[in-house]
Amino acid sequence: MAAKTASLWDRFAAADPGLLRLTAGLRAVVGLTLTLAALTVGDQSSVVLLAGGFTAVVTSLASSDLHRHNQFLTLLAGAPVTLATLTAGGLLAPFPLASHLAFLLLIFAAVYARRFGRRGLDLGIFAFMAYFLSQFAGIQPHQLPQLTGALATAFAAAAVTRCCLVPTTSYASLKRLKAAFNRRLRDAQQATSGLLADDGGGVRRLERRLDRLHTSALLLQEFLYEAPAGLLRDTTAELERTARADAAAQRLGVLAIRASKDSTAPSANTLRDAENRTRCDRVALRLGGAQSSGSWRHTTRQALQVTVAAALAVLGGHLVSPHLWYWAVATAWVVFIKAEHTGDILLQSGRRLIGTVAGVPFGYGLASLAAGHTPVALAFLLACIFGMFYTPSGNYWAVTFFITGSLSMVLALLHTLSPELLALRIQETALGAGCGILAAALVVPTRVHAVAEMRLTELLVILDHLAHCAPKAGAPKPAPDAPDLDQALSLRQLEAAGQRAGVTGFRSAQAGRGRLSEE
């Protein structure tokens, strides 16, 4: 019995490498519960409860750093940003035109801040969500003193949750990530052996396990790149070990698939070709965004695109519903996160719309079951919040599904839920997605072919440098640019997939990207 339990736990841990999604979901639920409990004891109004609960969820959403020290720094910087933005939204509420212009300027600044890395992205999310909250809750200037206390409570609850209630250390996270990687490595090796033993059966099973191994390698490598000093004696050696194990498993898997499809022994050329394909199939260990588009820097171009999309969403949103226009702006904002070109925007917009349409009857059904029972409604809300964080980021439609369910429960608790309101949610979402696609296609557009050509150029530059700096025969030490070559090969392969398969080809490019942020 103990062996079966251990095996089940190993598989559960391998499905969620490092238990990162589980930890994020638990922190979001616990932080939200603490915040609402503290504010309820103080007998606060529904607006204050909404602001505190919303901010509690955003603190979990925007603290995307993998290490606890970095998470606390982000929270420390996010608190004044949130307070300042919410204050600006409340003070400008009596002046609609000035409020809309300020929102557009904020959106430009928040997107432009992504050039400063992960923390710039997170602080931009804090700023956008705070202003969105001011519009969603209809905050007025006289409510700002009470809301300041609610924000402080939410950030304090987030800090307590991370420090005391759902704690984790960099060493513990690293240990779990390594265990998950080793488990997926064993699964890939077993699938390879099973494929050869079954004489051609189980190819799809092997491909799935190799993909999961890639994902686990990505997480482990990303964690090590951002690890604080002193976590390991030799971080470089651990990075190399992970990369070599991943590459060896991928190479062996390719050879096994080739052997299962060809009864004759593979020739030397076939083996060499399979090995080359293995290298090209490796997922980038440090995924990065395109840094330029002609004479435009990537963040500047995207800031302009998002601002134009948001302006269109404001205009169109007012035509659809003068009171719910901000939902269209939220969609126009979110479809650009971690997107490089027009194809990404199109795919993310479609997933966003699918998740919203599917989530509307789900959320309305939950609200009907919990009608008149506040504890049940709160339990459903916490379950949806957990599902939003625990769902893998690659399944963005499912993330949006749970977000829509959470929104339905919030509206039910505020006694404002109705089928007409949810129908407007779908309309505003479709409008925002359309504005995002239009802006991406017309405002300094970056096509998938342009990104693919840029990746190819980067690859050729690195290959040229390696050709001139190659180590002498007998020297096993790789050239210093080998990791960069791995990254360039992977990014080029991802974009080439999009060229071959059109929109459906972007699916693989999305698999390794981080969780999209949402309202």
Secondary structure as UniProt FT lines:
FT   HELIX           2..15
FT   HELIX           17..19
FT   HELIX           20..41
FT   TURN            42..43
FT   HELIX           46..62
FT   HELIX           68..91
FT   TURN            92..94
FT   HELIX           96..112
FT   HELIX           113..116
FT   HELIX           118..136
FT   TURN            137..138
FT   HELIX           141..143
FT   HELIX           144..160
FT   HELIX           161..165
FT   HELIX           170..197
FT   TURN            198..199
FT   HELIX           203..225
FT   TURN            229..230
FT   HELIX           235..261
FT   HELIX           268..281
FT   STRAND          292..293
FT   TURN            294..295
FT   STRAND          296..297
FT   HELIX           298..320
FT   TURN            322..323
FT   HELIX           325..334
FT   TURN            335..338
FT   HELIX           342..369
FT   TURN            370..372
FT   HELIX           374..390
FT   TURN            393..394
FT   HELIX           396..413
FT   TURN            414..415
FT   HELIX           419..442
FT   HELIX           448..468
FT   TURN            473..474
FT   TURN            480..481
FT   HELIX           482..501
FT   HELIX           502..505
FT   HELIX           506..511
//
